[in-house]
Amino acid sequence: MLKRLFDISLSGLGLVVSSPLWATIALAIKIEDGGPIFYAQPRVGKDCKEFQSIKFRSMVPDSDAKWGVVPAMERDPRITRVGRILRATAMDELPQLWNIFRGDMSFVGPRPEWSELVKQFRVEVPGFDRRHAVTPGLTGIAQIYGHSEVHRRQKLRYDLLYIKRQSFGLDLRLVCISFLVTFTGKWEERSGKLPWLLGGRRHTKKKKAPVARISRAAPGEQG
């Protein structure tokens, strides 16, 4: 109940305070290429229920139809000039405040994945649906410290770690760190290390063979 009250209060305040920024971003997107302002995509939430995730469009119009559904890359030609700024500061995700206010998402939790990718991950990653036991979040351990460049299995470990240790205090720390990263524009340069976040202990693991790295963004506009 405390988590939900926090989500409603902070998202409601965020929607009001950020409204002038929404107008500025919408105008910039329209001026650049005249395409749609928003990008909606079906995501999988708690208990595997689907919902429409809303973001500011950061790629050229109809990018999925023109290039196919492929991960975004560094210097991706599909990303617009305005989109690069939005993605670096995570401002493209501002509309998800509405998803949080509605209850589709929370501020903190596992990242909601595109429904088509979930079908693939269920086959490739054993136990993937365990992350759907809680409401998905705008930020979380995997989003901050895992980065989309790490393997999906490692991201699942971060998600399950959050589910195991979730508390209101942990949520507050993750939200504060996310705000700091957003205001410094460092979402594309985040570290993959877990510091004092989980109670002051450093969690070390044996070195493993390198895994293939993928982009921050999942297929299409997802990120």
C-alpha positions as protocol buffer text, in pm:
chain_id: "A"
residue {
  index: 1
  type: MET
  ca { x: 0 y: 0 z: 0 }
}
residue {
  index: 2
  type: LEU
  ca { x: 285 y: 241 z: 86 }
}
residue {
  index: 3
  type: LYS
  ca { x: 454 y: 166 z: -247 }
}
residue {
  index: 4
  type: ARG
  ca { x: 132 y: 234 z: -440 }
}
residue {
  index: 5
  type: LEU
  ca { x: 67 y: 560 z: -254 }
}
residue {
  index: 6
  type: PHE
  ca { x: 423 y: 666 z: -331 }
}
residue {
  index: 7
  type: ASP
  ca { x: 374 y: 582 z: -700 }
}
residue {
  index: 8
  type: ILE
  ca { x: 46 y: 776 z: -726 }
}
residue {
  index: 9
  type: SER
  ca { x: 178 y: 1079 z: -540 }
}
residue {
  index: 10
  type: LEU
  ca { x: 512 y: 1107 z: -720 }
}
residue {
  index: 11
  type: SER
  ca { x: 376 y: 1029 z: -1067 }
}
residue {
  index: 12
  type: GLY
  ca { x: 90 y: 1276 z: -1022 }
}
residue {
  index: 13
  type: LEU
  ca { x: 332 y: 1545 z: -910 }
}
residue {
  index: 14
  type: GLY
  ca { x: 567 y: 1455 z: -1194 }
}
residue {
  index: 15
  type: LEU
  ca { x: 291 y: 1484 z: -1453 }
}
residue {
  index: 16
  type: VAL
  ca { x: 201 y: 1832 z: -1331 }
}
residue {
  index: 17
  type: VAL
  ca { x: 555 y: 1964 z: -1288 }
}
residue {
  index: 18
  type: SER
  ca { x: 684 y: 1820 z: -1616 }
}
residue {
  index: 19
  type: SER
  ca { x: 391 y: 1939 z: -1830 }
}
residue {
  index: 20
  type: PRO
  ca { x: 586 y: 2238 z: -1975 }
}
residue {
  index: 21
  type: LEU
  ca { x: 866 y: 1997 z: -2067 }
}
residue {
  index: 22
  type: TRP
  ca { x: 617 y: 1770 z: -2243 }
}
residue {
  index: 23
  type: ALA
  ca { x: 508 y: 2062 z: -2460 }
}
residue {
  index: 24
  type: THR
  ca { x: 868 y: 2149 z: -2545 }
}
residue {
  index: 25
  type: ILE
  ca { x: 959 y: 1790 z: -2634 }
}
residue {
  index: 26
  type: ALA
  ca { x: 643 y: 1744 z: -2841 }
}
residue {
  index: 27
  type: LEU
  ca { x: 717 y: 2063 z: -3035 }
}
residue {
  index: 28
  type: ALA
  ca { x: 1080 y: 1959 z: -3096 }
}
residue {
  index: 29
  type: ILE
  ca { x: 973 y: 1616 z: -3227 }
}
residue {
  index: 30
  type: LYS
  ca { x: 716 y: 1772 z: -3460 }
}
residue {
  index: 31
  type: ILE
  ca { x: 954 y: 2035 z: -3591 }
}
residue {
  index: 32
  type: GLU
  ca { x: 1226 y: 1781 z: -3669 }
}
residue {
  index: 33
  type: ASP
  ca { x: 1031 y: 1545 z: -3895 }
}
residue {
  index: 34
  type: GLY
  ca { x: 658 y: 1607 z: -3850 }
}
residue {
  index: 35
  type: GLY
  ca { x: 598 y: 1249 z: -3736 }
}
residue {
  index: 36
  type: PRO
  ca { x: 402 y: 1114 z: -3438 }
}
residue {
  index: 37
  type: ILE
  ca { x: 496 y: 1249 z: -3094 }
}
residue {
  index: 38
  type: PHE
  ca { x: 436 y: 928 z: -2901 }
}
residue {
  index: 39
  type: TYR
  ca { x: 533 y: 565 z: -2951 }
}
residue {
  index: 40
  type: ALA
  ca { x: 318 y: 292 z: -2794 }
}
residue {
  index: 41
  type: GLN
  ca { x: 416 y: -71 z: -2757 }
}
residue {
  index: 42
  type: PRO
  ca { x: 252 y: -371 z: -2583 }
}
residue {
  index: 43
  type: ARG
  ca { x: 451 y: -472 z: -2274 }
}
residue {
  index: 44
  type: VAL
  ca { x: 406 y: -755 z: -2024 }
}
residue {
  index: 45
  type: GLY
  ca { x: 331 y: -651 z: -1666 }
}
residue {
  index: 46
  type: LYS
  ca { x: 246 y: -816 z: -1337 }
}
residue {
  index: 47
  type: ASP
  ca { x: 99 y: -1165 z: -1363 }
}
residue {
  index: 48
  type: CYS
  ca { x: 188 y: -1162 z: -1734 }
}
residue {
  index: 49
  type: LYS
  ca { x: -88 y: -912 z: -1820 }
}
residue {
  index: 50
  type: GLU
  ca { x: -24 y: -689 z: -2120 }
}
residue {
  index: 51
  type: PHE
  ca { x: -53 y: -310 z: -2125 }
}
residue {
  index: 52
  type: GLN
  ca { x: 39 y: -30 z: -2365 }
}
residue {
  index: 53
  type: SER
  ca { x: 366 y: 139 z: -2270 }
}
residue {
  index: 54
  type: ILE
  ca { x: 391 y: 500 z: -2392 }
}
residue {
  index: 55
  type: LYS
  ca { x: 712 y: 687 z: -2474 }
}
residue {
  index: 56
  type: PHE
  ca { x: 816 y: 995 z: -2667 }
}
residue {
  index: 57
  type: ARG
  ca { x: 922 y: 882 z: -3013 }
}
residue {
  index: 58
  type: SER
  ca { x: 1300 y: 885 z: -3045 }
}
residue {
  index: 59
  type: MET
  ca { x: 1337 y: 714 z: -3383 }
}
residue {
  index: 60
  type: VAL
  ca { x: 1231 y: 810 z: -3733 }
}
residue {
  index: 61
  type: PRO
  ca { x: 862 y: 743 z: -3815 }
}
residue {
  index: 62
  type: ASP
  ca { x: 782 y: 379 z: -3904 }
}
residue {
  index: 63
  type: SER
  ca { x: 1136 y: 269 z: -3819 }
}
residue {
  index: 64
  type: ASP
  ca { x: 1022 y: -88 z: -3747 }
}
residue {
  index: 65
  type: ALA
  ca { x: 856 y: -113 z: -4090 }
}
residue {
  index: 66
  type: LYS
  ca { x: 1156 y: 36 z: -4272 }
}
residue {
  index: 67
  type: TRP
  ca { x: 1444 y: -141 z: -4095 }
}
residue {
  index: 68
  type: GLY
  ca { x: 1273 y: -426 z: -3916 }
}
residue {
  index: 69
  type: VAL
  ca { x: 1254 y: -495 z: -3545 }
}
residue {
  index: 70
  type: VAL
  ca { x: 1623 y: -490 z: -3453 }
}
residue {
  index: 71
  type: PRO
  ca { x: 1812 y: -361 z: -3148 }
}
residue {
  index: 72
  type: ALA
  ca { x: 1934 y: -2 z: -3154 }
}
residue {
  index: 73
  type: MET
  ca { x: 2308 y: 44 z: -3196 }
}
residue {
  index: 74
  type: GLU
  ca { x: 2559 y: 317 z: -3121 }
}
residue {
  index: 75
  type: ARG
  ca { x: 2513 y: 598 z: -3377 }
}
residue {
  index: 76
  type: ASP
  ca { x: 2200 y: 423 z: -3501 }
}
residue {
  index: 77
  type: PRO
  ca { x: 2073 y: 610 z: -3810 }
}
residue {
  index: 78
  type: ARG
  ca { x: 1713 y: 548 z: -3701 }
}
residue {
  index: 79
  type: ILE
  ca { x: 1750 y: 768 z: -3394 }
}
residue {
  index: 80
  type: THR
  ca { x: 1663 y: 1132 z: -3457 }
}
residue {
  index: 81
  type: ARG
  ca { x: 1865 y: 1428 z: -3330 }
}
residue {
  index: 82
  type: VAL
  ca { x: 1597 y: 1505 z: -3072 }
}
residue {
  index: 83
  type: GLY
  ca { x: 1578 y: 1134 z: -2993 }
}
residue {
  index: 84
  type: ARG
  ca { x: 1947 y: 1118 z: -2902 }
}
residue {
  index: 85
  type: ILE
  ca { x: 1898 y: 1386 z: -2639 }
}
residue {
  index: 86
  type: LEU
  ca { x: 1584 y: 1220 z: -2508 }
}
residue {
  index: 87
  type: ARG
  ca { x: 1748 y: 879 z: -2478 }
}
residue {
  index: 88
  type: ALA
  ca { x: 2066 y: 1012 z: -2315 }
}
residue {
  index: 89
  type: THR
  ca { x: 1860 y: 1179 z: -2041 }
}
residue {
  index: 90
  type: ALA
  ca { x: 1579 y: 915 z: -2034 }
}
residue {
  index: 91
  type: MET
  ca { x: 1332 y: 1194 z: -2112 }
}
residue {
  index: 92
  type: ASP
  ca { x: 1178 y: 970 z: -2378 }
}
residue {
  index: 93
  type: GLU
  ca { x: 1025 y: 776 z: -2088 }
}
residue {
  index: 94
  type: LEU
  ca { x: 843 y: 1069 z: -1930 }
}
residue {
  index: 95
  type: PRO
  ca { x: 503 y: 953 z: -2067 }
}
residue {
  index: 96
  type: GLN
  ca { x: 541 y: 639 z: -1860 }
}
residue {
  index: 97
  type: LEU
  ca { x: 451 y: 853 z: -1561 }
}
residue {
  index: 98
  type: TRP
  ca { x: 96 y: 804 z: -1687 }
}
residue {
  index: 99
  type: ASN
  ca { x: 148 y: 426 z: -1690 }
}
residue {
  index: 100
  type: ILE
  ca { x: 262 y: 451 z: -1327 }
}
residue {
  index: 101
  type: PHE
  ca { x: -32 y: 671 z: -1229 }
}
residue {
  index: 102
  type: ARG
  ca { x: -271 y: 418 z: -1388 }
}
residue {
  index: 103
  type: GLY
  ca { x: -108 y: 129 z: -1204 }
}
residue {
  index: 104
  type: ASP
  ca { x: 36 y: -48 z: -1509 }
}
residue {
  index: 105
  type: MET
  ca { x: 383 y: 22 z: -1373 }
}
residue {
  index: 106
  type: SER
  ca { x: 561 y: 129 z: -1057 }
}
residue {
  index: 107
  type: PHE
  ca { x: 858 y: 361 z: -1022 }
}
residue {
  index: 108
  type: VAL
  ca { x: 1074 y: 65 z: -919 }
}
residue {
  index: 109
  type: GLY
  ca { x: 1060 y: -291 z: -1044 }
}
residue {
  index: 110
  type: PRO
  ca { x: 1175 y: -517 z: -1329 }
}
residue {
  index: 111
  type: ARG
  ca { x: 1170 y: -347 z: -1667 }
}
residue {
  index: 112
  type: PRO
  ca { x: 850 y: -431 z: -1862 }
}
residue {
  index: 113
  type: GLU
  ca { x: 951 y: -613 z: -2179 }
}
residue {
  index: 114
  type: TRP
  ca { x: 790 y: -602 z: -2521 }
}
residue {
  index: 115
  type: SER
  ca { x: 536 y: -885 z: -2548 }
}
residue {
  index: 116
  type: GLU
  ca { x: 703 y: -1032 z: -2858 }
}
residue {
  index: 117
  type: LEU
  ca { x: 1040 y: -1044 z: -2681 }
}
residue {
  index: 118
  type: VAL
  ca { x: 888 y: -1211 z: -2376 }
}
residue {
  index: 119
  type: LYS
  ca { x: 791 y: -1508 z: -2595 }
}
residue {
  index: 120
  type: GLN
  ca { x: 1153 y: -1538 z: -2704 }
}
residue {
  index: 121
  type: PHE
  ca { x: 1300 y: -1492 z: -2355 }
}
residue {
  index: 122
  type: ARG
  ca { x: 1071 y: -1760 z: -2211 }
}
residue {
  index: 123
  type: VAL
  ca { x: 1240 y: -2009 z: -2441 }
}
residue {
  index: 124
  type: GLU
  ca { x: 1597 y: -1881 z: -2399 }
}
residue {
  index: 125
  type: VAL
  ca { x: 1599 y: -1799 z: -2026 }
}
residue {
  index: 126
  type: PRO
  ca { x: 1470 y: -2059 z: -1777 }
}
residue {
  index: 127
  type: GLY
  ca { x: 1238 y: -1910 z: -1514 }
}
residue {
  index: 128
  type: PHE
  ca { x: 1199 y: -1582 z: -1700 }
}
residue {
  index: 129
  type: ASP
  ca { x: 837 y: -1537 z: -1589 }
}
residue {
  index: 130
  type: ARG
  ca { x: 943 y: -1518 z: -1223 }
}
residue {
  index: 131
  type: ARG
  ca { x: 1014 y: -1149 z: -1283 }
}
residue {
  index: 132
  type: HIS
  ca { x: 641 y: -1099 z: -1353 }
}
residue {
  index: 133
  type: ALA
  ca { x: 552 y: -1169 z: -991 }
}
residue {
  index: 134
  type: VAL
  ca { x: 570 y: -795 z: -917 }
}
residue {
  index: 135
  type: THR
  ca { x: 463 y: -475 z: -1091 }
}
residue {
  index: 136
  type: PRO
  ca { x: 722 y: -371 z: -1354 }
}
residue {
  index: 137
  type: GLY
  ca { x: 911 y: -49 z: -1296 }
}
residue {
  index: 138
  type: LEU
  ca { x: 1053 y: 255 z: -1467 }
}
residue {
  index: 139
  type: THR
  ca { x: 1382 y: 197 z: -1287 }
}
residue {
  index: 140
  type: GLY
  ca { x: 1541 y: -77 z: -1081 }
}
residue {
  index: 141
  type: ILE
  ca { x: 1861 y: -266 z: -1009 }
}
residue {
  index: 142
  type: ALA
  ca { x: 1878 y: -414 z: -1360 }
}
residue {
  index: 143
  type: GLN
  ca { x: 1804 y: -78 z: -1525 }
}
residue {
  index: 144
  type: ILE
  ca { x: 2070 y: 112 z: -1329 }
}
residue {
  index: 145
  type: TYR
  ca { x: 2345 y: -143 z: -1276 }
}
residue {
  index: 146
  type: GLY
  ca { x: 2270 y: -412 z: -1530 }
}
residue {
  index: 147
  type: HIS
  ca { x: 2231 y: -198 z: -1842 }
}
residue {
  index: 148
  type: SER
  ca { x: 2084 y: -362 z: -2152 }
}
residue {
  index: 149
  type: GLU
  ca { x: 2435 y: -444 z: -2267 }
}
residue {
  index: 150
  type: VAL
  ca { x: 2458 y: -738 z: -2028 }
}
residue {
  index: 151
  type: HIS
  ca { x: 2316 y: -1078 z: -2108 }
}
residue {
  index: 152
  type: ARG
  ca { x: 1945 y: -1133 z: -2047 }
}
residue {
  index: 153
  type: ARG
  ca { x: 2020 y: -1407 z: -1791 }
}
residue {
  index: 154
  type: GLN
  ca { x: 2224 y: -1160 z: -1584 }
}
residue {
  index: 155
  type: LYS
  ca { x: 1946 y: -903 z: -1602 }
}
residue {
  index: 156
  type: LEU
  ca { x: 1705 y: -1167 z: -1474 }
}
residue {
  index: 157
  type: ARG
  ca { x: 1939 y: -1225 z: -1177 }
}
residue {
  index: 158
  type: TYR
  ca { x: 1923 y: -852 z: -1098 }
}
residue {
  index: 159
  type: ASP
  ca { x: 1543 y: -857 z: -1126 }
}
residue {
  index: 160
  type: LEU
  ca { x: 1513 y: -1155 z: -893 }
}
residue {
  index: 161
  type: LEU
  ca { x: 1757 y: -992 z: -652 }
}
residue {
  index: 162
  type: TYR
  ca { x: 1528 y: -689 z: -636 }
}
residue {
  index: 163
  type: ILE
  ca { x: 1221 y: -907 z: -582 }
}
residue {
  index: 164
  type: LYS
  ca { x: 1396 y: -1089 z: -297 }
}
residue {
  index: 165
  type: ARG
  ca { x: 1522 y: -772 z: -123 }
}
residue {
  index: 166
  type: GLN
  ca { x: 1254 y: -523 z: -216 }
}
residue {
  index: 167
  type: SER
  ca { x: 1166 y: -267 z: 47 }
}
residue {
  index: 168
  type: PHE
  ca { x: 1044 y: 92 z: 50 }
}
residue {
  index: 169
  type: GLY
  ca { x: 1392 y: 206 z: 154 }
}
residue {
  index: 170
  type: LEU
  ca { x: 1553 y: 27 z: -139 }
}
residue {
  index: 171
  type: ASP
  ca { x: 1296 y: 180 z: -374 }
}
residue {
  index: 172
  type: LEU
  ca { x: 1379 y: 529 z: -249 }
}
residue {
  index: 173
  type: ARG
  ca { x: 1752 y: 474 z: -303 }
}
residue {
  index: 174
  type: LEU
  ca { x: 1697 y: 346 z: -656 }
}
residue {
  index: 175
  type: VAL
  ca { x: 1470 y: 639 z: -740 }
}
residue {
  index: 176
  type: CYS
  ca { x: 1726 y: 890 z: -608 }
}
residue {
  index: 177
  type: ILE
  ca { x: 2009 y: 729 z: -806 }
}
residue {
  index: 178
  type: SER
  ca { x: 1792 y: 731 z: -1120 }
}
residue {
  index: 179
  type: PHE
  ca { x: 1716 y: 1102 z: -1081 }
}
residue {
  index: 180
  type: LEU
  ca { x: 2087 y: 1173 z: -1039 }
}
residue {
  index: 181
  type: VAL
  ca { x: 2177 y: 977 z: -1353 }
}
residue {
  index: 182
  type: THR
  ca { x: 1896 y: 1146 z: -1547 }
}
residue {
  index: 183
  type: PHE
  ca { x: 2000 y: 1499 z: -1453 }
}
residue {
  index: 184
  type: THR
  ca { x: 2364 y: 1430 z: -1543 }
}
residue {
  index: 185
  type: GLY
  ca { x: 2263 y: 1272 z: -1876 }
}
residue {
  index: 186
  type: LYS
  ca { x: 2464 y: 955 z: -1810 }
}
residue {
  index: 187
  type: TRP
  ca { x: 2212 y: 684 z: -1896 }
}
residue {
  index: 188
  type: GLU
  ca { x: 2433 y: 571 z: -2185 }
}
residue {
  index: 189
  type: GLU
  ca { x: 2745 y: 555 z: -1964 }
}
residue {
  index: 190
  type: ARG
  ca { x: 2631 y: 374 z: -1654 }
}
residue {
  index: 191
  type: SER
  ca { x: 2856 y: 143 z: -1454 }
}
residue {
  index: 192
  type: GLY
  ca { x: 2763 y: -221 z: -1420 }
}
residue {
  index: 193
  type: LYS
  ca { x: 2881 y: -250 z: -1059 }
}
residue {
  index: 194
  type: LEU
  ca { x: 2667 y: -289 z: -750 }
}
residue {
  index: 195
  type: PRO
  ca { x: 2810 y: -61 z: -475 }
}
residue {
  index: 196
  type: TRP
  ca { x: 2663 y: 4 z: -131 }
}
residue {
  index: 197
  type: LEU
  ca { x: 2310 y: -20 z: -266 }
}
residue {
  index: 198
  type: LEU
  ca { x: 2218 y: -353 z: -112 }
}
residue {
  index: 199
  type: GLY
  ca { x: 2321 y: -284 z: 243 }
}
residue {
  index: 200
  type: GLY
  ca { x: 2689 y: -200 z: 220 }
}
residue {
  index: 201
  type: ARG
  ca { x: 2820 y: -541 z: 120 }
}
residue {
  index: 202
  type: ARG
  ca { x: 3004 y: -579 z: -205 }
}
residue {
  index: 203
  type: HIS
  ca { x: 2883 y: -875 z: -405 }
}
residue {
  index: 204
  type: THR
  ca { x: 3165 y: -1036 z: -597 }
}
residue {
  index: 205
  type: LYS
  ca { x: 3144 y: -1320 z: -840 }
}
residue {
  index: 206
  type: LYS
  ca { x: 3394 y: -1538 z: -1017 }
}
residue {
  index: 207
  type: LYS
  ca { x: 3493 y: -1413 z: -1356 }
}
residue {
  index: 208
  type: LYS
  ca { x: 3307 y: -1569 z: -1643 }
}
residue {
  index: 209
  type: ALA
  ca { x: 3368 y: -1582 z: -2013 }
}
residue {
  index: 210
  type: PRO
  ca { x: 3258 y: -1264 z: -2192 }
}
residue {
  index: 211
  type: VAL
  ca { x: 2906 y: -1264 z: -2333 }
}
residue {
  index: 212
  type: ALA
  ca { x: 2778 y: -1091 z: -2641 }
}
residue {
  index: 213
  type: ARG
  ca { x: 2689 y: -728 z: -2578 }
}
residue {
  index: 214
  type: ILE
  ca { x: 2371 y: -576 z: -2710 }
}
residue {
  index: 215
  type: SER
  ca { x: 2240 y: -222 z: -2717 }
}
residue {
  index: 216
  type: ARG
  ca { x: 2064 y: -31 z: -2437 }
}
residue {
  index: 217
  type: ALA
  ca { x: 1750 y: -40 z: -2642 }
}
residue {
  index: 218
  type: ALA
  ca { x: 1551 y: -347 z: -2719 }
}
residue {
  index: 219
  type: PRO
  ca { x: 1394 y: -378 z: -3065 }
}
residue {
  index: 220
  type: GLY
  ca { x: 1232 y: -72 z: -3211 }
}
residue {
  index: 221
  type: GLU
  ca { x: 1176 y: 214 z: -2971 }
}
residue {
  index: 222
  type: GLN
  ca { x: 1216 y: 0 z: -2661 }
}
residue {
  index: 223
  type: GLY
  ca { x: 1478 y: 112 z: -2416 }
}
